[in-house]
Amino acid sequence: DIQMTQSPSSLSASVGDRVTITCQASQDISNKLNWYQQKPGKAPKLLIYDASNLETGVPSRFSGSGSGTDFTFTISSLQPEDIATYFCQQYDNLLPYTFGQGTKLEIK
Amino acid sequence: EVQLVESAGVVVQPGGSLRLSCADSGFTFDDFTMHWVRQAPGKGLEWVSLITWDGGSTFYADSVRGRFTISRDNRKNSLFLQMNSLTTEDTALYYCAKGLDGSGTLWGQGTLVTVSS
Protein backbone atom coordinates (compact mmCIF):
# COMPACT_ATOMS: atom_id res chain seq x y z
CA ASP A 1 0.00 0.00 0.00
CA ILE A 2 1.09 3.59 -0.64
CA GLN A 3 1.64 5.41 2.65
CA MET A 4 0.77 9.10 2.87
CA THR A 5 2.68 11.04 5.51
CA GLN A 6 1.00 14.36 6.28
CA SER A 7 2.42 17.11 8.45
CA PRO A 8 1.89 18.84 10.72
CA SER A 9 -0.87 17.03 12.60
CA SER A 10 -2.07 20.33 14.05
CA LEU A 11 -1.44 23.95 13.32
CA SER A 12 -2.34 27.23 14.96
CA ALA A 13 -2.25 30.40 12.86
CA SER A 14 -3.62 33.93 12.82
CA VAL A 15 -6.17 35.38 10.43
CA GLY A 16 -4.31 36.58 7.36
CA ASP A 17 -1.41 34.16 7.80
CA ARG A 18 -0.09 31.94 5.03
CA VAL A 19 -0.60 28.30 6.00
CA THR A 20 1.21 25.34 4.48
CA ILE A 21 0.57 21.60 4.88
CA THR A 22 2.61 18.85 3.29
CA CYS A 23 1.97 15.27 2.21
CA GLN A 24 4.62 12.80 1.22
CA ALA A 25 3.82 9.60 -0.64
CA SER A 26 5.85 6.44 -0.09
CA GLN A 27 6.15 6.00 -3.86
CA ASP A 28 5.60 8.00 -7.02
CA ILE A 29 1.92 8.85 -7.50
CA SER A 30 2.44 11.36 -10.33
CA ASN A 31 -0.15 14.09 -9.64
CA LYS A 32 -2.92 11.80 -8.40
CA LEU A 33 -3.66 13.66 -5.19
CA ASN A 34 -6.74 15.28 -3.69
CA TRP A 35 -6.87 17.77 -0.82
CA TYR A 36 -9.98 18.01 1.36
CA GLN A 37 -11.43 20.26 4.03
CA GLN A 38 -13.59 18.74 6.77
CA LYS A 39 -15.49 20.70 9.38
CA PRO A 40 -16.87 18.94 12.50
CA GLY A 41 -19.92 16.83 11.75
CA LYS A 42 -19.75 17.62 8.05
CA ALA A 43 -18.79 15.70 4.94
CA PRO A 44 -15.26 16.16 3.62
CA LYS A 45 -15.19 18.73 0.82
CA LEU A 46 -12.86 18.46 -2.16
CA LEU A 47 -10.70 21.57 -2.57
CA ILE A 48 -7.86 20.51 -4.89
CA TYR A 49 -7.62 17.62 -7.36
CA ASP A 50 -4.76 16.37 -9.51
CA ALA A 51 -2.45 17.98 -6.95
CA SER A 52 -2.88 21.54 -8.18
CA ASN A 53 -6.31 22.03 -9.74
CA LEU A 54 -8.86 24.08 -7.83
CA GLU A 55 -12.29 22.45 -7.67
CA THR A 56 -15.12 24.60 -9.03
CA GLY A 57 -16.43 27.08 -6.49
CA VAL A 58 -13.44 26.84 -4.14
CA PRO A 59 -11.87 30.20 -3.17
CA SER A 60 -8.60 31.04 -4.89
CA ARG A 61 -6.76 31.45 -1.58
CA PHE A 62 -6.49 27.65 -1.57
CA SER A 63 -3.81 26.10 -3.77
CA GLY A 64 -1.81 22.91 -4.19
CA SER A 65 1.47 21.96 -5.77
CA GLY A 66 3.82 19.04 -6.22
CA SER A 67 4.18 15.80 -8.13
CA GLY A 68 5.80 12.45 -7.65
CA THR A 69 6.11 11.99 -3.90
CA ASP A 70 6.06 15.48 -2.39
CA PHE A 71 3.00 17.70 -2.24
CA THR A 72 2.08 21.00 -0.63
CA PHE A 73 -1.28 22.58 0.21
CA THR A 74 -1.41 26.31 0.91
CA ILE A 75 -3.93 28.81 2.21
CA SER A 76 -2.57 32.18 1.14
CA SER A 77 -4.46 34.27 3.68
CA LEU A 78 -6.20 32.38 6.48
CA GLN A 79 -9.84 33.29 7.07
CA PRO A 80 -11.91 32.44 10.17
CA GLU A 81 -14.13 30.10 8.13
CA ASP A 82 -11.08 28.03 7.17
CA ILE A 83 -10.93 26.43 10.60
CA ALA A 84 -11.23 22.72 9.85
CA THR A 85 -9.26 19.53 9.42
CA TYR A 86 -7.45 19.14 6.09
CA PHE A 87 -6.30 15.86 4.61
CA CYS A 88 -4.72 14.51 1.46
CA GLN A 89 -5.72 11.38 -0.48
CA GLN A 90 -3.87 9.58 -3.26
CA TYR A 91 -5.63 7.87 -6.17
CA ASP A 92 -2.80 6.31 -8.07
CA ASN A 93 -3.75 3.32 -10.22
CA LEU A 94 -2.84 0.83 -7.53
CA LEU A 95 -5.56 0.20 -4.91
CA PRO A 96 -6.16 0.85 -2.10
CA TYR A 97 -6.58 4.59 -2.15
CA THR A 98 -4.93 5.96 0.98
CA PHE A 99 -5.16 9.07 3.08
CA GLY A 100 -2.99 11.38 5.10
CA GLN A 101 -3.65 11.47 8.84
CA GLY A 102 -5.07 14.98 8.68
CA THR A 103 -4.06 18.44 9.92
CA LYS A 104 -6.27 20.20 12.43
CA LEU A 105 -6.10 23.93 11.77
CA GLU A 106 -6.97 26.36 14.55
CA ILE A 107 -7.02 30.12 14.90
CA LYS A 108 -4.35 31.59 17.16
CA GLU B 1 -27.23 21.37 -3.19
CA VAL B 2 -26.21 17.96 -4.45
CA GLN B 3 -25.45 15.58 -1.64
CA LEU B 4 -24.94 11.99 -0.64
CA VAL B 5 -27.08 10.81 2.26
CA GLU B 6 -26.26 7.61 4.12
CA SER B 7 -28.71 5.48 6.12
CA ALA B 8 -28.90 6.01 9.87
CA GLY B 9 -26.31 4.62 12.22
CA VAL B 10 -26.93 1.43 14.13
CA VAL B 11 -25.60 -0.86 16.83
CA VAL B 12 -25.12 -4.50 15.86
CA GLN B 13 -23.81 -7.52 17.76
CA PRO B 14 -20.55 -9.23 16.84
CA GLY B 15 -21.17 -11.80 14.14
CA GLY B 16 -24.16 -9.88 12.90
CA SER B 17 -24.99 -8.35 9.53
CA LEU B 18 -25.94 -4.90 8.36
CA ARG B 19 -26.74 -3.22 5.06
CA LEU B 20 -25.73 0.40 4.59
CA SER B 21 -27.27 2.55 1.90
CA CYS B 22 -26.36 5.87 0.34
CA ALA B 23 -28.61 8.00 -1.84
CA ASP B 24 -27.31 10.53 -4.37
CA SER B 25 -29.58 13.54 -4.86
CA GLY B 26 -27.76 14.62 -8.02
CA PHE B 27 -27.99 13.66 -11.68
CA THR B 28 -24.55 12.20 -12.28
CA PHE B 29 -24.64 9.11 -10.08
CA ASP B 30 -24.11 6.66 -12.93
CA ASP B 31 -21.16 8.66 -14.29
CA PHE B 32 -19.03 7.85 -11.28
CA THR B 33 -17.24 5.04 -9.53
CA MET B 34 -18.59 4.88 -5.97
CA HIS B 35 -16.72 4.04 -2.78
CA TRP B 36 -17.10 3.27 0.88
CA VAL B 37 -14.50 4.70 3.24
CA ARG B 38 -14.44 4.26 7.02
CA GLN B 39 -12.84 5.83 10.04
CA ALA B 40 -12.58 3.92 13.28
CA PRO B 41 -12.61 5.91 16.53
CA GLY B 42 -9.32 7.71 16.94
CA LYS B 43 -7.92 6.26 13.70
CA GLY B 44 -7.30 7.51 10.18
CA LEU B 45 -9.41 7.07 7.09
CA GLU B 46 -9.46 3.61 5.51
CA TRP B 47 -10.69 2.91 2.01
CA VAL B 48 -13.09 -0.07 2.12
CA SER B 49 -14.52 -0.81 -1.31
CA LEU B 50 -15.34 0.51 -4.75
CA ILE B 51 -17.78 -0.30 -7.54
CA THR B 52 -17.43 0.93 -11.10
CA TRP B 53 -20.08 3.09 -12.73
CA ASP B 54 -21.96 0.16 -14.22
CA GLY B 55 -21.49 -2.24 -11.33
CA GLY B 56 -19.31 -4.40 -13.54
CA SER B 57 -16.29 -4.43 -11.25
CA THR B 58 -15.87 -4.34 -7.50
CA PHE B 59 -12.80 -4.17 -5.28
CA TYR B 60 -12.29 -4.55 -1.56
CA ALA B 61 -9.75 -3.83 1.13
CA ASP B 62 -8.08 -6.96 2.49
CA SER B 63 -9.70 -6.30 5.89
CA VAL B 64 -13.23 -6.75 4.53
CA ARG B 65 -12.86 -8.99 1.49
CA GLY B 66 -15.15 -12.02 1.73
CA ARG B 67 -17.35 -10.37 4.36
CA PHE B 68 -18.56 -7.15 2.71
CA THR B 69 -20.35 -6.77 -0.64
CA ILE B 70 -20.76 -3.47 -2.46
CA SER B 71 -23.58 -2.93 -4.95
CA ARG B 72 -25.46 -0.12 -6.64
CA ASP B 73 -28.81 0.62 -8.27
CA ASN B 74 -28.34 3.32 -10.90
CA ARG B 75 -32.11 3.59 -11.47
CA LYS B 76 -32.48 4.71 -7.86
CA ASN B 77 -29.17 6.62 -7.55
CA SER B 78 -28.26 4.38 -4.64
CA LEU B 79 -25.19 2.65 -3.29
CA PHE B 80 -25.16 -0.22 -0.81
CA LEU B 81 -22.74 -2.07 1.44
CA GLN B 82 -23.77 -5.47 2.78
CA MET B 83 -21.66 -6.19 5.85
CA ASN B 84 -21.56 -9.73 7.26
CA SER B 85 -19.65 -11.43 10.07
CA LEU B 86 -19.10 -8.10 11.77
CA THR B 87 -16.47 -7.77 14.48
CA THR B 88 -15.63 -4.99 16.90
CA GLU B 89 -12.84 -4.02 14.48
CA ASP B 90 -15.55 -2.90 12.04
CA THR B 91 -16.82 -0.22 14.42
CA ALA B 92 -16.38 3.03 12.51
CA LEU B 93 -17.95 6.00 10.81
CA TYR B 94 -18.73 4.81 7.28
CA TYR B 95 -18.72 7.31 4.43
CA CYS B 96 -20.00 6.81 0.92
CA ALA B 97 -18.05 8.79 -1.64
CA LYS B 98 -18.39 9.56 -5.32
CA GLY B 99 -15.31 9.54 -7.52
CA LEU B 100 -12.31 10.04 -5.21
CA ASP B 101 -10.22 10.45 -8.35
CA GLY B 102 -10.51 14.11 -9.24
CA SER B 103 -13.09 16.78 -9.98
CA GLY B 104 -16.63 16.02 -8.90
CA THR B 105 -15.57 14.00 -5.87
CA LEU B 106 -18.31 14.15 -3.24
CA TRP B 107 -18.62 12.61 0.22
CA GLY B 108 -21.57 11.86 2.44
CA GLN B 109 -21.61 12.92 6.09
CA GLY B 110 -21.09 9.38 7.31
CA THR B 111 -23.06 6.84 9.30
CA LEU B 112 -21.84 5.35 12.57
CA VAL B 113 -21.72 1.59 12.80
CA THR B 114 -21.08 0.22 16.28
CA VAL B 115 -20.38 -3.47 16.71
CA SER B 116 -20.91 -4.33 20.35
CA SER B 117 -22.53 -6.94 22.52
Interface residues (C-beta under 8 A of the other chain):
Chain A: K32 N34 Y36 G41 K42 A43 P44 K45 L46 Y49 D50 N53 E55 T56 F87 Q89 Y91 L95 P96 Y97 T98 F99 G100 Q101 G102
Chain B: Q3 L4 H35 G44 L45 E46 W47 L50 F59 A61 Y95 L100 D101 G102 S103 T105 L106 W107 G108 Q109 G110
